[in-house]
């Protein structure tokens, strides 16, 4: 919340500020080893931003929180967004992350082997 000093009116932070705050909160929780709390914050970041990097970070936190099924869903969303944007190198990196969670994922395996 920001306050205009002249009018003393409170205005809600914009979405990018909110996402930045949540990302810092997730990092703090992760440093403490509180991966489930970090994943909750990253889920909110992904919902606000909707970008590939946020989805991949969410997938990483969910993997660390021992939630492999949810991690796969988030990583696959990040993979799809990277491919839609034309970032094939980043997509291959995410495919390797998917294979670390599920070594039998054929789509990720084909993407990594295509390089």
N, C-alpha and C positions, 0 to 999 in steps of 0.2 A: 504494500500500500504506500503510495506516495502522497505527500501533502503539499499543496500549493501554499507557500508561506504568505503570499499576499491575501488570498481569499480564505485560507485555512480549510479548503475543501479537499477531502480525501478522494483519490481516484484509484481504482484497482490497477494493479500492474498489467502491462500488456502480456500477451501469450508468450512471447519470446523471453521476457523477464521471468515469468513463471516457470517456463521450461528450464531456464538456466539455474534457477533456485533448486528445482527438483533434481537436476543433473548433479549439482554439487552435493545435495543430500544423499543421493545414491552413491556417489564416490566416497563420502564420509562413512556410510554404512558398510560399504565394501571393504574399506581399509580396516574397519573394526571386525570384519568377518561376519557381519550380519547380512548375509546375501539375500535372505527372503525380504527383509526391509528394503534393501537396495533394489530388488526386483520390483517391488510395489512402486517405488519412486520412478524407476525406469519405465514401467508400464504407463504411468501418467505422462512421462515425457514423450513416449511413442504416440500416445493418443493426441497430445497437443501438436507435436511437430509432424508426425507421420512420415518422416524421412527414413531412408534406408539405414543410415548410421544409428538412429535411435532404435530401430527394430533389431539391428545386429547387437547393439549393446544390451538390449533387453534379453535377447537370446543367450548372451554370454552370462548375464546375471542369473537367469533361470537355470542354466547348466550348473553354475556354481552352487545354486540353492538346491541341487539334486531334484530338479523338476524337468527331466529330459523331454517328455512329450510336449510340454509348453515351450521349452527351449527350441525344439525343432520347428514348431509353428512360427515362432518369432523369427528364427533364422531364415526360414523359407520365405517369409514376407520380405525380409531384408534382401535376400537373393533376388527375388522377383523385381523389387524396386531398383536395385542396381542394374539388372539386365534391361529394364525399361528405359533407364537413363543412358544406356550404352556403355556402362562401366564394366566391361567383361573381366578385366583384371581383378577388380574388387569382388565381382560375382564369384570368380574362382576361389578367392580367399574365403568367402563365406561358405562356399561348397566344401572346402576343407574343414571348416568348423562344423558343418553338418555331419561330415563323415566321422569326425571325432566323437559326436554324440551317437550317431547311428551308422556304423560302417557298412551296412547293407543298403543304404539309400542309392538306388540306381541312377536317379536323375543327377544327383550331386557327383556321383562317381564318373558319369559320362562327361560332365562339365570339366572336371579336373583332368581327365584323360585327354580331352580335346586340346589342351594347351600344348 
